Amino acid sequence: PGWLPPQFLSYLGACDRLLKQGYEEGQVEEAMEMFQYSEKKAAEFLRLLAQFNDMGFQQNEIKEVLLLCGNQRERALEELVMK
């Protein structure tokens, strides 16, 4: 009791840092799962998701395109504009 695996603790720490940047909990958890718990990739995904969302694109389309493009901003933007 009281013992947690190191991977879980680093996951919690990563989620906490992303939440402190103002992202929603559900989005943070989803991003962490999508990128095999890579905080760096999840953070980039969340940043681009927010950016494209502010441009008026639909969230479900943004997520799909970012996954297809591997978080490459320019490629993702081209895909979104073509939709």
Number of C-alpha atoms within 10 A of each C-alpha: 3 3 6 8 7 9 10 11 12 13 16 13 13 21 22 14 15 22 16 10 12 9 17 12 13 10 16 23 18 13 22 23 13 14 16 10 19 14 21 12 17 25 21 16 26 23 15 20 24 16 14 20 15 10 9 9 17 13 13 10 15 22 19 13 21 22 14 13 15 14 20 15 18 10 14 22 17 11 16 17 8 7 7
